[in-house]
Amino acid sequence: MRGGQPVTLPAKDLETLLVLVERAGHIVEKEELLEKVWPGVFVEEGNLARHIFNLRQVLGDSPDGRKYIDTIPKRGYRFVAAVREDAEPVASHPAAPQTSEQAPTAVPLGQKRSLWLWLLALSVALGIALGATGLREKLFRKSGAATIRSLAVLPLENLSHDPEQEYFADGMTEALTTEFAQISALKVISHTSVVQYKGTRKSLPQIAQELGVDAVVEGAVERSGDKVEITVQLIHAPSDRHLWAKSYERDLRDILALQHEVTHSITGEIQAKLTSPEEIRLGSARSIDSEAYEDYLRGRFSLEKLDMKKSIAYFQEAIQENPNYALAYAGLANSYISLGQPWGGDMSPKEVLPQAKAAATKALEIDDSLGEAHLAMARIIQLYDWDWPAVEKEYRRALDLNPNDAMAHAWYGEYLQEMGRNEEAFVQMRQVMTLDPLNAVGANELGYTFYTARQYDQAMRAFRMALELEPDNVNAHVGLAWVYEQKKIYPEAIAELDKSVRLSNRDDPLASLGQVLGESGRTKNAAKLLEELKRRSQHHYVSPCLIALVQIGLGERDKAIASLEQGYTEHDQWMLYLKVDPHVDDLRTDPRFKDLVRRVGP
């Protein structure tokens, strides 16, 4: 019973729970559990770990916030909650609604074990007979395994009972996702969509339907000093059927080999065809300094939280501990890139992007087969060097190495959009939505591509789709406002931008509001916002192109051209959109503007 309602457990989950409850407060060795739940039968330890994982999912936390079942590394498990014998018959509780999967009457545990043993004996005997005729593999081949062409790695459960170790569980989840994402025969859902299921009680078939996948990988990880224990299982999601499970225990320095082993085992289980380079990569892994790996994971965790300065510090620590750590250099490059973004960072491109390029260059010197490093280099050349053939070459190389990288598709799509290659950009943006379906980024990117293609109705639909996923998404509100502005629906545009300013302290919603206010005749209000942007520029980097945006709204053409010239000098990222942005259409006949577009290229 949970919350006054009966809880239905599969037979082996129930038997495992009963053994633990009977020995509540005491350690039950793994061997003892295996013998009591599967008496006289050889069963892989991974099966036991899977049932423990299932029980934890069903039981949740005890009233004092602890888990009901503790893992004792290398030994077994312990049921830690208080246990008492309830004299009240179970039948007196309200009956649970019957389903086709529930038996109408309870089966005594002894009888249930006998039944399962009988069925197991029958299946083994049948398997032996079929083996002689060559039909065993066909009959026992897991139905659905051959049809698995897409999967998602659900957030690994942190069994360390230490919130400070969440970065480690998250990092391991993302690392496994990245491993699978490099396999071209699979569609692998991005970590940013999957992380939303952390702690969820949704059923696996529902999760699979929402993500559009055939299978999910789930499990748990426990860190104890330099030892890591991880349990992983593969589930055919539509049928909620277990296909494979295994437990691993490794030293932290062997964690990369562990990730390769898990990936190789599962791809073999689902019969995913690997290319020769993929086989080579999964078959080789170097040991790694444990402290460097920890700092790398902390850096990734901080970068996801948009704490770029902290992430830079962690990546630098990892590099100091292991000077040949290519992934840490790639992470450092991405942190510098984020720090210089005009919509998220507070430093000019000239301050940070040369440092980003140095880090990406070093990563590629160490490992030219690292997709993350090629992606960082493509982004840096795009944002700062403006060497357009080199940009496309690096993006294509990054996608060859990691075809499921949603961010690579998004950034490559942005490049194609800036080049005016809209149809190609649409393909990339839709791929982002396929690989990262619960993230508003894909819908936003699609919306902005429609916007610069002057397809405003389609852009509006895309931005509204993003807001369905994330109602307070600033980029979607700004994009919707830009569409309203082009349609001259100023009240709606102002309302969307007012909301964006309230949701964020970013400069771009403020500048966009200033432009719309100027265009709609509220020049005094627009002038105040222009002064506010100039005041902000004394404390952090404010894009000169955003200053130009307000000046365009106020009809100050000469000042806007001067601001854009400053943007060119700064290698400001907004300059990349001069060729396609509707905001600057009023300047397109000006020879000075035409010269700017020519200099930015291509």
C-alpha positions in Angstrom: 0.0 0.0 0.0 1.2 3.5 -0.8 -0.9 6.6 0.1 -3.8 4.2 0.9 -3.7 2.6 -2.5 -2.4 -0.9 -3.4 0.8 -1.0 -5.4 1.2 -3.8 -8.0 4.7 -5.2 -8.3 6.1 -7.8 -10.7 6.7 -11.2 -9.1 10.5 -10.9 -8.8 10.4 -7.3 -7.6 8.0 -8.5 -4.8 10.1 -11.5 -3.9 13.3 -9.3 -3.7 11.4 -6.8 -1.5 10.2 -9.5 0.8 13.7 -10.9 1.4 15.0 -7.4 2.2 12.0 -6.6 4.5 12.4 -9.9 6.4 16.0 -8.8 7.2 15.3 -5.1 7.7 18.2 -3.2 9.2 20.7 -5.9 8.2 22.9 -6.3 5.2 21.6 -8.9 2.7 24.6 -10.1 0.7 24.0 -10.2 -3.1 24.7 -14.0 -3.2 22.0 -14.5 -0.5 19.5 -12.5 -2.4 20.2 -14.3 -5.7 19.9 -17.7 -4.0 16.6 -16.8 -2.3 14.9 -15.1 -5.2 16.3 -17.5 -7.9 17.0 -20.7 -5.9 19.2 -23.1 -7.8 19.4 -21.0 -10.9 22.3 -19.0 -12.3 21.3 -15.4 -12.7 23.5 -12.5 -13.7 24.0 -9.9 -11.0 22.6 -7.3 -13.3 19.1 -8.8 -13.0 19.2 -8.3 -9.3 20.3 -4.7 -9.7 17.5 -4.1 -12.1 14.9 -5.3 -9.6 16.5 -3.1 -6.9 16.3 -0.2 -9.3 12.6 -0.9 -10.0 11.8 -1.1 -6.2 13.5 2.2 -5.6 11.4 3.8 -8.4 8.2 2.5 -6.9 8.9 3.1 -3.2 10.4 6.6 -3.6 11.7 8.2 -0.4 10.7 7.4 3.2 9.1 10.1 5.3 12.5 11.2 6.7 13.8 11.8 3.1 16.0 8.7 3.0 15.9 5.9 0.4 14.2 2.7 1.7 17.0 0.6 0.2 20.7 1.3 0.8 23.4 -0.1 -1.4 26.4 -1.5 0.5 29.2 -1.4 -2.1 30.7 -4.8 -3.1 28.4 -6.6 -0.6 24.7 -6.2 -1.0 21.6 -4.2 0.1 19.9 -3.2 3.3 16.3 -2.2 3.9 16.7 0.8 6.2 13.1 1.8 7.1 11.3 0.6 10.2 9.3 -2.6 9.7 6.4 -4.0 11.7 4.1 -6.9 11.2 0.5 -5.8 10.3 -2.1 -8.0 11.9 -4.8 -6.5 9.7 -5.5 -8.8 6.7 -4.6 -7.3 3.4 -8.1 -8.1 2.0 -9.6 -5.5 4.3 -8.0 -2.7 2.3 -9.9 -1.3 -0.7 -9.4 -3.5 -3.7 -7.3 -2.2 -6.5 -9.0 -1.9 -9.9 -8.3 -5.1 -11.9 -6.3 -4.9 -15.1 -5.5 -7.6 -17.6 -2.1 -7.9 -16.1 -3.3 -8.4 -12.5 -4.2 -11.8 -11.2 -7.7 -11.8 -9.5 -6.4 -13.7 -6.5 -3.1 -13.6 -4.5 -0.7 -16.5 -4.9 1.3 -17.6 -1.7 5.0 -16.8 -2.1 6.0 -20.4 -1.9 3.6 -21.4 -4.7 4.6 -18.4 -6.8 8.3 -19.5 -6.6 7.4 -23.0 -7.5 5.4 -21.8 -10.5 8.2 -19.6 -11.7 10.7 -22.4 -11.3 8.5 -24.8 -13.3 8.1 -22.2 -16.1 11.9 -21.6 -16.1 12.6 -25.3 -16.3 10.2 -25.7 -19.1 11.7 -22.8 -21.0 15.3 -24.2 -20.5 14.2 -27.6 -21.7 12.5 -26.1 -24.7 15.6 -24.0 -25.4 17.8 -27.1 -25.5 15.5 -28.9 -27.9 15.2 -25.9 -30.2 19.0 -25.4 -30.1 19.4 -28.8 -31.8 17.1 -27.8 -34.6 18.6 -24.3 -35.1 15.3 -22.6 -34.2 16.2 -21.5 -30.7 17.8 -18.2 -31.7 14.7 -17.3 -33.9 12.2 -18.1 -31.1 14.1 -16.5 -28.3 15.4 -13.4 -30.2 14.0 -10.5 -28.3 11.1 -9.2 -30.4 11.6 -5.5 -31.0 15.4 -5.7 -30.6 15.9 -5.7 -34.3 13.6 -2.7 -34.7 15.3 -0.5 -32.2 16.7 2.4 -34.1 16.2 5.2 -31.6 16.8 5.5 -27.9 17.2 7.9 -25.0 19.4 7.7 -21.9 17.3 8.6 -18.9 18.9 10.4 -16.0 20.9 7.9 -13.9 19.8 7.8 -10.3 22.3 9.0 -7.7 22.6 6.3 -5.1 25.3 8.2 -3.1 22.7 9.9 -0.8 24.8 13.0 -1.3 23.3 16.0 -3.2 26.8 17.2 -3.9 27.3 14.1 -6.1 24.4 15.0 -8.4 26.9 16.5 -10.8 28.5 13.1 -11.1 25.3 11.2 -11.9 24.3 13.9 -14.4 27.8 13.8 -15.9 27.7 10.1 -16.4 24.2 10.3 -18.0 25.4 12.9 -20.4 28.6 11.0 -21.1 26.6 7.8 -22.0 24.3 10.0 -24.2 27.3 11.3 -26.1 28.7 7.8 -26.5 25.5 6.6 -28.2 25.1 9.9 -30.1 28.2 9.2 -32.1 26.7 6.0 -33.6 25.3 7.0 -37.0 22.8 4.0 -37.1 20.9 5.3 -34.1 18.7 8.3 -33.4 19.7 9.5 -29.9 17.7 12.1 -28.0 19.6 15.0 -26.5 20.4 15.2 -22.8 18.6 18.5 -22.6 15.3 16.9 -23.4 15.8 13.7 -21.4 16.9 15.5 -18.2 13.3 16.7 -17.8 12.4 13.2 -16.7 14.7 13.3 -13.7 12.6 12.0 -10.7 9.5 11.5 -12.9 7.0 8.8 -12.2 5.8 8.7 -15.8 5.7 5.2 -17.3 8.4 4.2 -19.8 5.9 3.8 -22.7 4.7 7.3 -22.0 8.2 8.7 -21.9 9.1 6.8 -25.1 6.1 8.2 -26.9 6.9 11.8 -25.8 10.5 11.4 -27.0 9.7 9.4 -30.1 12.1 6.5 -29.3 12.0 2.7 -29.5 14.0 2.1 -26.3 15.4 3.7 -23.2 18.5 3.1 -21.2 18.1 3.7 -17.4 20.0 2.8 -14.3 21.8 4.1 -11.3 25.3 5.1 -10.3 27.0 5.1 -6.9 30.3 6.8 -6.2 32.4 5.8 -3.3 35.9 7.4 -3.2 37.6 6.4 -6.5 35.2 3.5 -7.0 32.2 3.7 -9.3 29.4 1.2 -9.4 26.9 1.6 -12.2 23.8 -0.5 -13.1 22.4 -0.1 -16.5 19.4 -1.7 -18.2 17.9 -1.5 -21.7 14.1 -1.4 -21.9 12.0 -1.9 -25.0 9.9 1.2 -24.2 6.6 0.7 -26.0 6.1 -2.7 -24.3 8.0 -1.8 -21.1 9.9 -5.0 -21.6 13.4 -5.6 -20.2 16.0 -6.6 -22.8 19.3 -6.4 -21.0 20.9 -5.4 -17.7 24.3 -5.4 -16.2 26.2 -4.0 -13.2 29.7 -2.7 -13.4 32.3 -1.7 -10.8 35.4 0.2 -11.9 38.0 2.6 -10.7 37.3 6.2 -11.6 40.4 6.3 -13.8 38.8 3.5 -16.0 35.5 5.3 -16.4 36.0 6.0 -20.2 36.5 2.3 -20.8 33.4 1.6 -18.8 31.4 4.0 -20.9 32.7 2.4 -24.1 31.8 -1.1 -22.7 28.2 -0.1 -21.9 27.7 1.4 -25.3 29.2 -1.5 -27.1 27.1 -4.0 -25.2 23.8 -2.2 -25.9 24.6 -1.6 -29.5 25.3 -5.3 -29.8 22.1 -6.2 -28.1 20.0 -4.1 -30.4 22.1 -5.1 -33.4 23.0 -1.6 -34.4 25.4 -1.6 -37.3 28.7 0.2 -36.4 31.0 1.7 -39.0 34.7 0.8 -38.8 35.7 4.1 -37.1 32.9 3.6 -34.6 34.1 0.0 -33.9 37.7 1.3 -33.4 36.6 4.1 -31.0 34.4 1.8 -28.9 37.2 -0.7 -28.7 39.8 1.7 -27.4 39.9 3.9 -24.3 42.7 5.3 -22.2 42.7 5.6 -18.4 42.2 9.1 -17.1 43.3 11.0 -14.0 40.4 10.7 -11.6 40.7 14.3 -10.3 40.8 15.7 -13.8 37.7 13.7 -14.7 35.8 15.0 -11.7 36.7 18.6 -12.5 35.7 18.1 -16.1 32.3 16.8 -14.9 31.9 19.8 -12.5 32.8 22.1 -15.4 30.1 20.6 -17.7 27.6 20.8 -14.8 28.4 24.5 -14.3 28.2 25.2 -18.0 24.8 23.7 -18.2 23.7 26.0 -15.3 25.1 28.9 -17.3 27.7 29.7 -14.7 30.4 30.2 -17.3 33.1 31.6 -15.0 32.9 28.7 -12.6 32.9 26.3 -15.5 36.1 27.9 -16.8 37.8 27.5 -13.5 36.9 23.8 -13.3 38.1 23.1 -16.9 41.3 24.9 -16.2 41.8 22.7 -13.1 41.2 19.6 -15.1 43.8 20.8 -17.7 46.3 21.5 -15.0 45.8 18.0 -13.6 46.0 16.4 -17.1 47.6 18.7 -19.7 46.6 16.3 -22.5 42.9 16.2 -21.7 41.3 17.1 -25.0 37.7 17.1 -23.7 38.6 19.6 -21.0 40.1 22.0 -23.7 36.9 21.6 -25.7 34.8 22.4 -22.6 36.9 25.4 -21.9 36.4 26.6 -25.5 32.7 26.3 -25.2 32.7 28.2 -21.9 34.5 31.1 -23.5 32.1 31.0 -26.4 29.1 31.3 -24.0 30.8 34.1 -22.1 31.0 36.1 -25.3 27.5 35.7 -26.5 25.7 39.0 -26.7 22.5 37.5 -25.3 24.1 35.7 -22.3 27.6 36.8 -21.7 29.0 40.1 -20.5 32.3 40.3 -22.4 33.2 41.4 -25.9 34.1 38.9 -28.6 37.6 40.3 -28.7 38.1 39.5 -25.1 37.1 35.9 -25.1 36.9 34.3 -28.5 40.7 34.3 -29.1 41.0 32.4 -25.8 38.3 30.1 -27.0 40.1 29.5 -30.3 43.4 28.7 -28.4 41.6 26.1 -26.3 39.8 24.5 -29.3 43.1 24.4 -31.3 44.8 22.6 -28.4 42.0 20.1 -28.2 42.3 19.3 -31.9 46.1 18.9 -31.6 45.5 16.3 -28.9 42.6 14.5 -30.6 41.5 15.4 -34.1 38.7 12.9 -33.9 36.9 14.8 -31.1 33.6 16.0 -32.4 33.1 18.5 -29.5 36.4 20.2 -30.5 35.5 20.5 -34.2 32.1 22.0 -33.2 33.7 24.5 -30.9 36.2 25.5 -33.7 33.4 25.9 -36.2 31.5 28.2 -33.9 34.6 30.3 -33.1 35.4 30.7 -36.8 31.8 31.6 -37.5 31.5 34.2 -34.7 35.0 35.7 -34.9 37.1 34.9 -38.0 34.3 35.0 -40.6 36.2 32.5 -42.7 33.0 31.0 -44.2 34.5 28.0 -46.2 36.4 26.9 -43.0 33.2 27.3 -40.9 31.2 24.9 -43.1 34.1 22.4 -43.3 34.3 22.3 -39.4 30.6 21.9 -39.0 30.4 19.0 -41.5 33.3 17.3 -39.7 31.6 17.7 -36.3 28.4 16.2 -37.6 30.3 13.3 -39.3 31.8 12.5 -35.9 28.6 13.1 -33.9 25.5 12.9 -36.1 23.1 13.1 -33.2 24.5 16.4 -31.7 21.5 18.7 -31.6 23.6 21.7 -30.9 25.8 21.0 -33.9 22.7 20.9 -36.1 21.4 24.1 -34.5 24.7 26.0 -35.0 25.2 24.7 -38.5 21.6 25.7 -39.3 22.3 29.3 -38.0 25.3 29.5 -40.3 23.2 28.4 -43.3 20.5 30.9 -42.3 23.1 33.7 -42.2 24.3 32.7 -45.6 20.7 33.0 -46.9 20.5 29.2 -47.6 17.1 28.9 -46.0 16.0 25.5 -47.3 19.2 23.9 -46.1 18.7 25.7 -42.8 15.2 24.4 -42.4 16.5 20.8 -42.7 19.0 21.4 -39.9 16.4 23.1 -37.6 13.9 20.3 -38.0 16.6 17.8 -37.2 17.2 19.8 -33.9 13.5 19.3 -33.1 13.7 15.6 -33.7 16.8 15.1 -31.6 15.8 17.5 -28.8 12.0 17.4 -28.9 11.2 18.8 -25.5 13.6 21.8 -25.7 12.3 25.1 -27.0 15.6 25.7 -28.8 14.7 23.8 -31.9 11.3 25.6 -32.3 13.0 28.9 -31.7 15.7 28.3 -34.2 13.1 27.3 -36.8 11.1 30.4 -36.0 14.1 32.7 -36.5 14.9 31.0 -39.8 11.3 31.6 -41.0 11.6 35.2 -39.8 14.7 36.0 -41.8 13.2 34.2 -44.8 10.2 36.7 -44.4 7.8 33.8 -43.9 6.2 35.5 -40.9 3.1 33.2 -40.4 5.3 30.1 -40.2 7.6 31.9 -37.8 4.7 32.8 -35.6 3.6 29.2 -35.4 7.2 28.0 -34.5 7.5 30.6 -31.7 4.2 29.6 -30.3 5.3 26.0 -30.4 8.3 27.0 -28.4 6.1 28.8 -25.8 4.0 25.6 -25.5 7.2 23.8 -24.4 8.5 26.7 -22.2 5.9 29.5 -21.5 8.6 31.8 -20.1 11.1 31.4 -22.9 12.6 34.8 -23.6 13.8 34.0 -27.1 10.3 32.9 -28.2 8.7 36.0 -26.8 11.3 38.2 -28.5 10.8 36.3 -31.8 7.1 36.6 -31.6 7.5 40.4 -31.0 9.7 40.7 -34.1 7.0 39.1 -36.2 4.4 41.4 -34.8 6.7 44.3 -35.5 7.1 43.3 -39.2 3.3 43.0 -39.5 3.0 46.5 -37.9 1.0 45.1 -35.0 2.8 47.3 -32.5 0.6 46.8 -29.3 1.2 43.0 -29.4 4.9 43.5 -30.2 5.3 45.8 -27.2 3.4 43.4 -24.9 5.6 40.5 -25.8 8.8 42.6 -25.3 7.5 44.0 -22.0 7.1 40.4 -20.9 10.6 39.6 -22.1 12.2 42.5 -20.2 10.4 41.3 -17.0 11.6 37.8 -17.5 15.2 38.7 -18.3 17.9 41.3 -17.7 19.3 40.7 -21.2 20.1 43.6 -23.5 18.4 42.3 -26.6 14.8 42.5 -25.4 15.4 46.0 -24.2 16.9 47.1 -27.5 14.0 45.4 -29.5 11.5 47.3 -27.3 13.3 50.5 -28.0 13.1 49.9 -31.7 9.4 49.1 -31.7 8.6 52.1 -29.5 10.5 54.3 -31.9 8.8 52.9 -34.9 5.3 53.3 -33.3 5.9 57.0 -32.6 6.7 56.7 -28.9 10.1 58.3 -29.4 10.6 59.7 -25.9 10.2 56.2 -24.4 12.6 54.8 -27.1 15.2 57.5 -26.3 15.1 56.5 -22.6 15.8 52.9 -23.4 18.7 54.0 -25.7 20.2 55.9 -22.8 19.7 52.8 -20.5 21.6 50.7 -23.0 24.5 53.2 -23.1 24.5 53.3 -19.3 24.7 49.5 -19.2 27.6 49.5 -21.6 29.7 51.2 -18.9 29.4 48.1 -16.8 29.4 45.3 -19.3 29.7 44.7 -23.0 26.6 45.8 -24.9 26.5 45.0 -28.6 26.8 48.1 -30.7 24.3 46.4 -33.1 21.7 46.6 -30.3 22.4 50.3 -30.0 21.9 50.5 -33.8 18.6 48.7 -33.5 17.1 51.5 -31.3 18.6 54.2 -33.5 17.0 52.6 -36.6 13.6 52.7 -34.8 14.2 56.4 -34.0 15.1 57.1 -37.7 18.7 58.0 -36.8 20.3 56.4 -39.9 23.8 58.0 -39.7 24.2 57.0 -36.0 22.9 53.5 -36.8 25.5 53.1 -39.5 28.2 54.4 -37.1 27.2 51.9 -34.5 27.3 49.0 -37.0 30.8 50.1 -38.0 31.7 49.8 -34.4 30.1 46.3 -34.4 32.3 45.4 -37.4 35.4 46.5 -35.5 34.4 44.5 -32.4 33.6 41.4 -34.6 30.2 41.5 -33.0 28.1 38.4 -33.6 24.9 40.4 -34.6 26.8 41.5 -37.7 26.5 38.0 -39.1 22.8 38.7 -39.7 23.2 41.9 -41.8 22.5 40.0 -45.0 19.2 38.6 -43.9 17.8 40.5 -40.9 14.5 42.4 -41.7 15.3 44.9 -38.9 17.9 46.6 -41.1 15.9 46.7 -44.4 15.6 50.5 -44.2 19.4 50.7 -44.5 19.8 48.4 -47.5 19.9 51.2 -50.1 22.7 53.1 -48.2 26.1 52.5 -49.9 27.8 52.5 -46.5 25.6 49.6 -45.4 26.2 47.7 -48.6 29.9 48.0 -48.0 29.5 46.6 -44.5 27.6 43.6 -45.8 30.4 43.1 -48.4 33.1 43.2 -45.8 31.4 40.7 -43.5 30.8 38.4 -46.4 30.6 36.0 -47.9 
